[in-house]
Amino acid sequence: KQRIGLIVDEYGDINGLVTLEDILEEIVGEFTTSIAPSLSEEITPQGDGSFLIEGSANIRDINKGLKWKLSTDGPRTLNGLILEHLEDIPESHLSVQVSGHPMEIIQVEENRIKLVKVYPKLKKGSE
């Protein structure tokens, strides 16, 4: 069973067909059929206490999963957070500190940060 609607003009002539999905996409935006990766797929703990994190990882998910406090006021992803902090597109192996966390850009692809190594947060006084 599928819900559809017919589009008619002022004369009652049928101009087209629309599905409920079409209507919802107009209201809320494009639906994606792919399933978003889980946090365990985007964050890989390393032996030295650091984490390899995909640039596309959601900041709120990172904060929740790792009990961190990265800024959630602006960008939604780690990639966006770093780009906003740098105000530039970085090269691979650039190091930066965001919200007290030292980060090393591991992989950049097509102007996007793909992979970041994030080290444990620096203690106050050692920054």
CYANA upper distance limits for C-alpha pairs under 8 A (distance plus 0.5 A):
  2 GLN  CA     19 THR  CA      8.31
  3 ARG  CA     19 THR  CA      6.56
  3 ARG  CA     20 LEU  CA      6.41
  4 ILE  CA     17 LEU  CA      7.44
  4 ILE  CA     18 VAL  CA      6.13
  4 ILE  CA     19 THR  CA      4.81
  4 ILE  CA     20 LEU  CA      6.56
  5 GLY  CA     17 LEU  CA      6.28
  5 GLY  CA     18 VAL  CA      5.64
  5 GLY  CA     19 THR  CA      6.64
  5 GLY  CA     20 LEU  CA      8.23
  6 LEU  CA     14 ILE  CA      7.18
  6 LEU  CA     15 ASN  CA      8.03
  6 LEU  CA     16 GLY  CA      6.35
  6 LEU  CA     17 LEU  CA      5.10
  6 LEU  CA     18 VAL  CA      6.71
  7 ILE  CA     14 ILE  CA      6.30
  7 ILE  CA     15 ASN  CA      5.84
  7 ILE  CA     16 GLY  CA      5.46
  7 ILE  CA     17 LEU  CA      6.29
  7 ILE  CA     18 VAL  CA      7.59
  8 VAL  CA     12 GLY  CA      5.87
  8 VAL  CA     13 ASP  CA      5.81
  8 VAL  CA     14 ILE  CA      4.92
  8 VAL  CA     15 ASN  CA      5.80
  8 VAL  CA     16 GLY  CA      7.66
  9 ASP  CA     13 ASP  CA      6.11
  9 ASP  CA     14 ILE  CA      7.21
  9 ASP  CA     15 ASN  CA      7.17
 18 VAL  CA     22 ASP  CA      6.66
 18 VAL  CA     23 ILE  CA      7.78
 19 THR  CA     23 ILE  CA      7.09
 20 LEU  CA     24 LEU  CA      6.72
 21 GLU  CA     25 GLU  CA      6.54
 22 ASP  CA     26 GLU  CA      6.85
 23 ILE  CA     27 ILE  CA      7.01
 24 LEU  CA     28 VAL  CA      6.50
 24 LEU  CA     29 GLY  CA      7.89
 25 GLU  CA     29 GLY  CA      5.03
 25 GLU  CA     30 GLU  CA      5.58
 25 GLU  CA     31 PHE  CA      7.04
 26 GLU  CA     30 GLU  CA      8.11
 37 PRO  CA     41 GLU  CA      6.57
 37 PRO  CA     42 GLU  CA      7.38
 38 SER  CA     42 GLU  CA      7.12
 39 LEU  CA     43 ILE  CA      6.51
 39 LEU  CA     57 ALA  CA      8.02
 39 LEU  CA     61 ASP  CA      7.51
 39 LEU  CA     62 ILE  CA      8.01
 39 LEU  CA     65 GLY  CA      8.00
 40 SER  CA     44 THR  CA      7.37
 42 GLU  CA     52 LEU  CA      8.45
 42 GLU  CA     53 ILE  CA      6.09
 42 GLU  CA     54 GLU  CA      5.62
 42 GLU  CA     57 ALA  CA      6.61
 43 ILE  CA     51 PHE  CA      6.87
 43 ILE  CA     52 LEU  CA      6.19
 43 ILE  CA     53 ILE  CA      5.02
 43 ILE  CA     54 GLU  CA      7.13
 44 THR  CA     51 PHE  CA      5.96
 44 THR  CA     52 LEU  CA      5.52
 44 THR  CA     53 ILE  CA      6.93
 45 PRO  CA     49 GLY  CA      7.39
 45 PRO  CA     50 SER  CA      6.69
 45 PRO  CA     51 PHE  CA      4.94
 45 PRO  CA     52 LEU  CA      6.92
 46 GLN  CA     50 SER  CA      5.76
 46 GLN  CA     51 PHE  CA      5.93
 46 GLN  CA     52 LEU  CA      7.58
 49 GLY  CA    119 TYR  CA      7.32
 49 GLY  CA    120 PRO  CA      7.04
 50 SER  CA    117 LYS  CA      7.15
 50 SER  CA    118 VAL  CA      5.99
 50 SER  CA    119 TYR  CA      4.80
 50 SER  CA    120 PRO  CA      6.45
 51 PHE  CA    117 LYS  CA      6.09
 51 PHE  CA    118 VAL  CA      5.74
 51 PHE  CA    119 TYR  CA      7.05
 52 LEU  CA    115 LEU  CA      7.24
 52 LEU  CA    116 VAL  CA      6.16
 52 LEU  CA    117 LYS  CA      5.01
 52 LEU  CA    118 VAL  CA      6.90
 53 ILE  CA     57 ALA  CA      7.48
 53 ILE  CA    115 LEU  CA      6.25
 53 ILE  CA    116 VAL  CA      5.75
 53 ILE  CA    117 LYS  CA      6.77
 53 ILE  CA    118 VAL  CA      7.70
 54 GLU  CA     78 LEU  CA      8.20
 54 GLU  CA    114 LYS  CA      6.14
 54 GLU  CA    115 LEU  CA      5.11
 54 GLU  CA    116 VAL  CA      6.84
 55 GLY  CA     77 THR  CA      7.19
 55 GLY  CA     78 LEU  CA      5.61
 55 GLY  CA     79 ASN  CA      4.93
 55 GLY  CA     80 GLY  CA      8.49
 55 GLY  CA    112 ARG  CA      8.15
 55 GLY  CA    113 ILE  CA      5.76
 55 GLY  CA    114 LYS  CA      5.13
 55 GLY  CA    115 LEU  CA      5.76
 55 GLY  CA    116 VAL  CA      6.97
 56 SER  CA     77 THR  CA      5.97
 56 SER  CA     78 LEU  CA      6.75
 56 SER  CA     79 ASN  CA      6.55
 56 SER  CA    113 ILE  CA      8.48
 56 SER  CA    114 LYS  CA      7.47
 57 ALA  CA     61 ASP  CA      7.90
 57 ALA  CA     62 ILE  CA      7.59
 57 ALA  CA     77 THR  CA      5.92
 57 ALA  CA     78 LEU  CA      6.38
 57 ALA  CA     79 ASN  CA      8.32
 58 ASN  CA     62 ILE  CA      6.79
 58 ASN  CA     76 ARG  CA      6.16
 58 ASN  CA     77 THR  CA      4.96
 58 ASN  CA     78 LEU  CA      6.98
 59 ILE  CA     63 ASN  CA      6.61
 59 ILE  CA     70 LEU  CA      7.33
 59 ILE  CA     71 SER  CA      8.25
 59 ILE  CA     72 THR  CA      7.14
 59 ILE  CA     76 ARG  CA      6.17
 59 ILE  CA     77 THR  CA      5.68
 59 ILE  CA     78 LEU  CA      6.33
 60 ARG  CA     64 LYS  CA      6.57
 60 ARG  CA     72 THR  CA      7.26
 60 ARG  CA     76 ARG  CA      7.98
 61 ASP  CA     65 GLY  CA      6.38
 62 ILE  CA     66 LEU  CA      6.29
 62 ILE  CA     67 LYS  CA      8.10
 62 ILE  CA     68 TRP  CA      7.61
 63 ASN  CA     67 LYS  CA      5.57
 63 ASN  CA     68 TRP  CA      4.88
 63 ASN  CA     69 LYS  CA      6.14
 63 ASN  CA     70 LEU  CA      6.92
 64 LYS  CA     68 TRP  CA      7.46
 69 LYS  CA     99 SER  CA      8.00
 70 LEU  CA     98 VAL  CA      8.23
 70 LEU  CA     99 SER  CA      6.32
 71 SER  CA     81 LEU  CA      8.40
 71 SER  CA     99 SER  CA      7.72
 72 THR  CA     76 ARG  CA      7.29
 74 GLY  CA     81 LEU  CA      7.92
 75 PRO  CA     80 GLY  CA      5.63
 75 PRO  CA     81 LEU  CA      5.92
 75 PRO  CA     84 GLU  CA      8.19
 76 ARG  CA     80 GLY  CA      7.17
 76 ARG  CA     81 LEU  CA      7.82
 77 THR  CA     81 LEU  CA      6.73
 78 LEU  CA     82 ILE  CA      6.72
 79 ASN  CA     83 LEU  CA      6.68
 79 ASN  CA    112 ARG  CA      7.25
 79 ASN  CA    113 ILE  CA      5.79
 79 ASN  CA    114 LYS  CA      7.89
 80 GLY  CA     84 GLU  CA      6.47
 81 LEU  CA     85 HIS  CA      6.67
 82 ILE  CA     86 LEU  CA      6.60
 82 ILE  CA     98 VAL  CA      7.81
 83 LEU  CA     87 GLU  CA      6.07
 83 LEU  CA     88 ASP  CA      6.44
 83 LEU  CA     89 ILE  CA      6.71
 83 LEU  CA     90 PRO  CA      8.21
 84 GLU  CA     88 ASP  CA      8.08
 85 HIS  CA     98 VAL  CA      7.84
 86 LEU  CA     90 PRO  CA      8.20
 89 ILE  CA    111 ASN  CA      6.71
 89 ILE  CA    112 ARG  CA      8.03
 90 PRO  CA     94 LEU  CA      7.20
 90 PRO  CA    105 ILE  CA      8.19
 90 PRO  CA    108 VAL  CA      8.01
 90 PRO  CA    113 ILE  CA      8.41
 91 GLU  CA    105 ILE  CA      7.92
 91 GLU  CA    108 VAL  CA      7.10
 92 SER  CA    105 ILE  CA      5.77
 92 SER  CA    106 ILE  CA      5.79
 92 SER  CA    107 GLN  CA      5.84
 92 SER  CA    108 VAL  CA      6.29
 93 HIS  CA    104 GLU  CA      6.30
 93 HIS  CA    105 ILE  CA      5.48
 93 HIS  CA    106 ILE  CA      5.85
 93 HIS  CA    107 GLN  CA      8.12
 94 LEU  CA    104 GLU  CA      6.19
 94 LEU  CA    105 ILE  CA      5.87
 94 LEU  CA    106 ILE  CA      8.35
 95 SER  CA    102 PRO  CA      7.60
 95 SER  CA    103 MET  CA      6.09
 95 SER  CA    104 GLU  CA      4.86
 95 SER  CA    105 ILE  CA      6.84
 96 VAL  CA    102 PRO  CA      6.39
 96 VAL  CA    103 MET  CA      5.77
 96 VAL  CA    104 GLU  CA      6.91
 97 GLN  CA    101 HIS  CA      5.86
 97 GLN  CA    102 PRO  CA      4.81
 97 GLN  CA    103 MET  CA      6.25
 98 VAL  CA    102 PRO  CA      7.07
 98 VAL  CA    103 MET  CA      7.77
100 GLY  CA    121 LYS  CA      5.90
100 GLY  CA    122 LEU  CA      6.31
100 GLY  CA    127 GLU  CA      8.16
101 HIS  CA    118 VAL  CA      7.10
101 HIS  CA    119 TYR  CA      6.64
101 HIS  CA    120 PRO  CA      6.70
101 HIS  CA    121 LYS  CA      4.89
101 HIS  CA    122 LEU  CA      6.85
102 PRO  CA    118 VAL  CA      6.51
102 PRO  CA    119 TYR  CA      5.90
102 PRO  CA    120 PRO  CA      7.74
102 PRO  CA    121 LYS  CA      7.28
102 PRO  CA    122 LEU  CA      7.95
103 MET  CA    116 VAL  CA      7.07
103 MET  CA    117 LYS  CA      6.09
103 MET  CA    118 VAL  CA      4.95
103 MET  CA    119 TYR  CA      6.65
104 GLU  CA    116 VAL  CA      6.19
104 GLU  CA    117 LYS  CA      5.57
104 GLU  CA    118 VAL  CA      6.99
105 ILE  CA    113 ILE  CA      7.63
105 ILE  CA    115 LEU  CA      6.96
105 ILE  CA    116 VAL  CA      5.18
105 ILE  CA    117 LYS  CA      6.96
106 ILE  CA    114 LYS  CA      8.20
106 ILE  CA    115 LEU  CA      5.83
106 ILE  CA    116 VAL  CA      5.70
106 ILE  CA    117 LYS  CA      7.04
107 GLN  CA    113 ILE  CA      6.66
107 GLN  CA    114 LYS  CA      5.82
107 GLN  CA    115 LEU  CA      5.49
107 GLN  CA    116 VAL  CA      7.52
108 VAL  CA    112 ARG  CA      6.06
108 VAL  CA    113 ILE  CA      4.96
108 VAL  CA    114 LYS  CA      5.88
108 VAL  CA    115 LEU  CA      7.65
109 GLU  CA    113 ILE  CA      6.90
109 GLU  CA    114 LYS  CA      6.86
122 LEU  CA    126 SER  CA      6.88
122 LEU  CA    127 GLU  CA      6.78
123 LYS  CA    127 GLU  CA      7.59
